[in-house]
Amino acid sequence: MKDRQASQALSSEIEEYRDARWHRENTACVETVTQAEEFIERVGFAACLTDARQPGPSLYVAVCGRRDATMPRNVQKDPESFHTWILKDEVMRRGRAYYAKLSRGKAMFLARRMIPYFRALWGVPRREEKKRLGESALRLLRVLRKEWEMGTADLRLESGITDRKRFTQALDELQTAMIVVPNEVVYQPRFSYLWGLAEERFAEELATKVDRPTALLEIARCFLAGAGMTVPGELARVTGLTRPEAGLGNKALVEEGYAVKVAHGTYRLAALEVTRSRMRPHLLRDEVPIDPRRLYADYPI
């Protein structure tokens, strides 16, 4: 409720800024899988089927092309929900963007450039798997490292985890650790996901080393670039960060001059502070976080 009240308090300027950046306009709604991939690349990270009642960019809202898009109760008969689901399947199959359940079980898309930052915060390195992963997750992982890709039913059978709840929790744990991803979904002869190792599709991004402060900074930057302003608890709710972690990222943006602190927990894109007095096109373009793979190329030691 507090987050919704904060969202309602945003100025019309910020709401219109978000409309343009998050495709909440009828003239910019997402229709094709290519447009969906471009949307994910632009916003950096996005939810799949959340609506206007949840903060942050959403593929479903972008498909609807309106700010007040609300998921109906009977989603099976809703054409916009169905179309979003089909686009999600295609994005997953093509593998140009990362898709999985991440922190707090949130199903999210990540642009490839954002993968190293999320992994720095939530990923589990191979050397720490035995310490940090549960027994069921390790059993699934052993099977997948042997077979590389398996359907849900075959994976349950091979791992010996027959309890559905325990199996689902183990899969969620491996997704949150950024080790396993759904590669594809099939509907015939019965509905099933095909599961595989994230490193098979995103080897370079997952191998890129980033420290936690940099990861917090760049995730905060990515969100603020699309939101224009972030209110208390918003960044944490969208990404799964804790509020202290979100605060550290936003404060680092202030120190850098990228953001301005408006009030406790509220930060505004610095570029928007100067648009009325003088134009600064270099700050108003589509800002994106630094790709960590370019650091050494751009700044040789």
C-alpha positions as semicolon CSV with decimal commas, in nm:
position;residue;x (nm);y (nm);z (nm)
1;M;0,000;0,000;0,000
2;K;0,280;0,242;0,085
3;D;0,447;0,173;-0,249
4;R;0,122;0,237;-0,436
5;Q;0,066;0,562;-0,250
6;A;0,422;0,671;-0,331
7;S;0,365;0,586;-0,697
8;Q;0,044;0,790;-0,701
9;A;0,237;1,087;-0,561
10;L;0,476;1,102;-0,855
11;S;0,454;1,416;-1,065
12;S;0,302;1,411;-1,412
13;E;0,650;1,482;-1,551
14;I;0,791;1,163;-1,398
15;E;0,489;0,955;-1,500
16;E;0,522;1,075;-1,860
17;Y;0,896;1,002;-1,849
18;R;0,819;0,645;-1,735
19;D;0,549;0,613;-2,002
20;A;0,810;0,677;-2,270
21;R;1,088;0,464;-2,118
22;W;0,871;0,169;-2,011
23;H;0,649;0,165;-2,323
24;R;0,334;0,257;-2,132
25;E;0,198;0,437;-2,440
26;N;-0,038;0,295;-2,701
27;T;0,185;0,424;-2,981
28;A;0,485;0,227;-2,849
29;C;0,330;-0,100;-2,729
30;V;0,535;-0,417;-2,778
31;E;0,395;-0,653;-3,041
32;T;0,676;-0,874;-3,174
33;V;0,950;-1,080;-3,013
34;T;1,212;-0,847;-3,162
35;Q;1,039;-0,550;-3,000
36;A;1,025;-0,744;-2,672
37;E;1,401;-0,806;-2,686
38;E;1,465;-0,440;-2,768
39;F;1,245;-0,339;-2,474
40;I;1,442;-0,563;-2,236
41;E;1,772;-0,430;-2,369
42;R;1,657;-0,072;-2,321
43;V;1,523;-0,105;-1,966
44;G;1,796;-0,348;-1,852
45;F;1,566;-0,565;-1,644
46;A;1,191;-0,616;-1,639
47;A;0,922;-0,833;-1,489
48;C;0,715;-1,055;-1,714
49;L;0,349;-1,059;-1,607
50;T;0,321;-0,788;-1,340
51;D;0,075;-0,505;-1,396
52;A;0,022;-0,144;-1,285
53;R;-0,022;-0,254;-0,923
54;Q;0,349;-0,346;-0,908
55;P;0,635;-0,098;-0,962
56;G;0,895;-0,119;-1,235
57;P;0,904;-0,203;-1,604
58;S;0,692;-0,499;-1,715
59;L;0,659;-0,682;-2,045
60;Y;0,286;-0,721;-1,989
61;V;0,238;-0,346;-1,937
62;A;0,452;-0,278;-2,246
63;V;0,233;-0,516;-2,449
64;C;-0,079;-0,336;-2,325
65;G;0,078;0,004;-2,396
66;R;-0,097;0,186;-2,114
67;R;-0,004;0,307;-1,768
68;D;-0,304;0,158;-1,586
69;A;-0,285;-0,195;-1,731
70;T;-0,432;-0,445;-1,483
71;M;-0,419;-0,821;-1,516
72;P;-0,774;-0,965;-1,533
73;R;-0,881;-1,257;-1,316
74;N;-0,943;-1,485;-1,612
75;V;-0,606;-1,450;-1,781
76;Q;-0,671;-1,750;-2,008
77;K;-0,926;-1,546;-2,206
78;D;-0,735;-1,217;-2,203
79;P;-0,559;-1,153;-2,538
80;E;-0,293;-0,923;-2,389
81;S;-0,196;-1,173;-2,119
82;F;-0,187;-1,452;-2,376
83;H;0,027;-1,247;-2,613
84;T;0,271;-1,161;-2,334
85;W;0,301;-1,531;-2,249
86;I;0,375;-1,618;-2,613
87;L;0,639;-1,344;-2,634
88;K;0,794;-1,472;-2,312
89;D;0,821;-1,820;-2,463
90;E;0,988;-1,683;-2,777
91;V;1,234;-1,463;-2,585
92;M;1,326;-1,762;-2,372
93;R;1,373;-1,988;-2,673
94;R;1,592;-1,741;-2,865
95;G;1,821;-1,688;-2,564
96;R;1,915;-1,328;-2,641
97;A;1,795;-1,214;-2,298
98;Y;1,821;-1,388;-1,963
99;Y;1,496;-1,518;-1,812
100;A;1,452;-1,698;-1,480
101;K;1,311;-1,673;-1,130
102;L;1,559;-1,456;-0,944
103;S;1,562;-1,303;-0,595
104;R;1,245;-1,366;-0,391
105;G;1,112;-1,588;-0,668
106;K;1,059;-1,297;-0,909
107;A;1,045;-1,405;-1,274
108;M;1,255;-1,146;-1,454
109;F;1,417;-1,069;-1,785
110;L;1,773;-0,937;-1,784
111;A;1,956;-0,770;-2,069
112;R;2,288;-0,943;-2,123
113;R;2,478;-0,635;-2,002
114;M;2,304;-0,663;-1,663
115;I;2,383;-1,030;-1,600
116;P;2,726;-0,971;-1,434
117;Y;2,574;-0,723;-1,186
118;F;2,291;-0,952;-1,079
119;R;2,526;-1,249;-1,054
120;A;2,761;-1,048;-0,832
121;L;2,477;-1,012;-0,581
122;W;2,285;-1,339;-0,608
123;G;2,498;-1,585;-0,803
124;V;2,659;-1,885;-0,636
125;P;3,013;-1,964;-0,762
126;R;3,085;-2,327;-0,839
127;R;3,338;-2,353;-0,556
128;E;3,065;-2,255;-0,306
129;E;2,782;-2,473;-0,437
130;K;2,822;-2,750;-0,178
131;K;2,817;-2,495;0,105
132;R;2,529;-2,279;-0,012
133;L;2,295;-2,507;-0,206
134;G;2,055;-2,757;-0,054
135;E;2,076;-3,132;-0,108
136;S;1,787;-3,142;-0,358
137;A;1,932;-2,855;-0,563
138;L;2,269;-3,033;-0,579
139;R;2,100;-3,352;-0,699
140;L;1,928;-3,167;-0,982
141;L;2,250;-2,991;-1,070
142;R;2,445;-3,317;-1,095
143;V;2,189;-3,451;-1,343
144;L;2,190;-3,134;-1,554
145;R;2,569;-3,119;-1,565
146;K;2,561;-3,469;-1,707
147;E;2,272;-3,425;-1,953
148;W;2,290;-3,044;-2,019
149;E;1,919;-3,013;-2,099
150;M;1,616;-3,202;-1,971
151;G;1,241;-3,170;-1,954
152;T;1,072;-3,129;-1,617
153;A;0,938;-3,486;-1,590
154;D;1,266;-3,648;-1,698
155;L;1,461;-3,429;-1,456
156;R;1,237;-3,534;-1,167
157;L;1,279;-3,898;-1,262
158;E;1,657;-3,887;-1,304
159;S;1,713;-3,690;-0,984
160;G;1,488;-3,915;-0,780
161;I;1,304;-3,617;-0,630
162;T;0,945;-3,731;-0,660
163;D;0,791;-3,480;-0,421
164;R;0,659;-3,195;-0,641
165;K;0,701;-2,920;-0,382
166;R;1,057;-3,023;-0,298
167;F;1,144;-3,045;-0,669
168;T;1,000;-2,698;-0,743
169;Q;1,186;-2,545;-0,449
170;A;1,513;-2,698;-0,570
171;L;1,461;-2,559;-0,921
172;D;1,379;-2,217;-0,780
173;E;1,694;-2,229;-0,569
174;L;1,909;-2,306;-0,874
175;Q;1,744;-2,026;-1,072
176;T;1,796;-1,774;-0,792
177;A;2,163;-1,881;-0,778
178;M;2,183;-1,806;-1,153
179;I;2,295;-2,160;-1,233
180;V;1,992;-2,304;-1,413
181;V;1,750;-2,140;-1,658
182;P;1,448;-2,255;-1,857
183;N;1,565;-2,282;-2,220
184;E;1,234;-2,352;-2,385
185;V;0,875;-2,451;-2,319
186;V;0,688;-2,724;-2,507
187;Y;0,313;-2,786;-2,507
188;Q;0,288;-3,121;-2,684
189;P;0,244;-3,400;-2,593
190;R;0,219;-3,220;-2,258
191;F;0,330;-2,891;-2,109
192;S;0,693;-2,890;-1,993
193;Y;0,991;-2,662;-1,956
194;L;1,329;-2,767;-2,090
195;W;1,592;-2,684;-1,828
196;G;1,958;-2,614;-1,892
197;L;2,269;-2,457;-1,743
198;A;2,287;-2,078;-1,759
199;E;2,659;-2,094;-1,839
200;E;2,583;-2,270;-2,168
201;R;2,400;-1,963;-2,304
202;F;2,560;-1,681;-2,107
203;A;2,914;-1,803;-2,045
204;E;3,090;-1,472;-2,106
205;E;2,851;-1,264;-1,896
206;L;2,853;-1,510;-1,604
207;A;3,233;-1,530;-1,609
208;T;3,270;-1,151;-1,580
209;K;3,381;-1,050;-1,231
210;V;3,214;-0,749;-1,067
211;D;3,237;-0,639;-0,703
212;R;2,924;-0,580;-0,494
213;P;2,951;-0,198;-0,471
214;T;2,975;-0,173;-0,850
215;A;2,682;-0,411;-0,892
216;L;2,463;-0,207;-0,655
217;L;2,563;0,115;-0,831
218;E;2,487;-0,012;-1,181
219;I;2,156;-0,177;-1,090
220;A;2,048;0,148;-0,923
221;R;2,164;0,344;-1,227
222;C;1,976;0,118;-1,465
223;F;1,651;0,155;-1,274
224;L;1,680;0,531;-1,227
225;A;1,756;0,581;-1,597
226;G;1,417;0,432;-1,679
227;A;1,219;0,556;-1,379
228;G;1,339;0,917;-1,366
229;M;1,281;0,912;-0,990
230;T;1,276;0,637;-0,731
231;V;1,072;0,657;-0,412
232;P;1,132;0,476;-0,079
233;G;1,132;0,099;-0,117
234;E;1,073;0,103;-0,492
235;L;1,415;-0,015;-0,613
236;A;1,422;-0,288;-0,346
237;R;1,077;-0,410;-0,440
238;V;1,151;-0,421;-0,813
239;T;1,487;-0,597;-0,791
240;G;1,475;-0,802;-0,471
241;L;1,751;-0,599;-0,306
242;T;1,722;-0,517;0,061
243;R;1,639;-0,154;0,136
244;P;1,987;-0,086;0,280
245;E;2,145;-0,231;-0,037
246;A;1,919;-0,020;-0,258
247;G;2,013;0,284;-0,049
248;L;2,383;0,220;-0,100
249;G;2,334;0,205;-0,476
250;N;2,133;0,527;-0,487
251;K;2,376;0,711;-0,260
252;A;2,663;0,610;-0,487
253;L;2,473;0,766;-0,778
254;V;2,442;1,090;-0,581
255;E;2,816;1,093;-0,510
256;E;2,880;1,041;-0,880
257;G;2,647;1,327;-0,973
258;Y;2,410;1,099;-1,166
259;A;2,128;1,142;-0,914
260;V;1,997;1,408;-0,676
261;K;1,856;1,324;-0,334
262;V;1,513;1,487;-0,306
263;A;1,409;1,347;0,033
264;H;1,480;1,046;0,252
265;G;1,474;0,745;0,020
266;T;1,375;0,954;-0,284
267;Y;1,624;1,011;-0,565
268;R;1,579;1,192;-0,894
269;L;1,777;1,164;-1,217
270;A;2,015;1,460;-1,220
271;A;1,952;1,522;-1,590
272;L;1,587;1,602;-1,514
273;E;1,692;1,872;-1,267
274;V;1,843;2,087;-1,539
275;T;1,609;2,040;-1,835
276;R;1,409;2,353;-1,758
277;S;1,712;2,579;-1,732
278;R;1,941;2,439;-2,000
279;M;1,951;2,142;-2,231
280;R;2,200;1,863;-2,171
281;P;2,135;1,610;-2,448
282;H;2,428;1,390;-2,346
283;L;2,252;1,316;-2,016
284;L;1,905;1,275;-2,165
285;R;1,990;1,001;-2,412
286;D;1,913;0,638;-2,329
287;E;2,154;0,592;-2,042
288;V;2,276;0,235;-1,987
289;P;2,512;0,092;-1,726
290;I;2,873;0,031;-1,815
291;D;2,933;-0,311;-1,967
292;P;3,198;-0,458;-1,732
293;R;3,361;-0,640;-2,023
294;R;3,463;-0,299;-2,163
295;L;3,634;-0,173;-1,850
296;Y;3,981;-0,296;-1,936
297;A;3,945;-0,203;-2,303
298;D;3,835;0,151;-2,223
299;Y;4,069;0,204;-1,930
300;P;4,386;0,000;-1,986
301;I;4,603;-0,048;-1,681
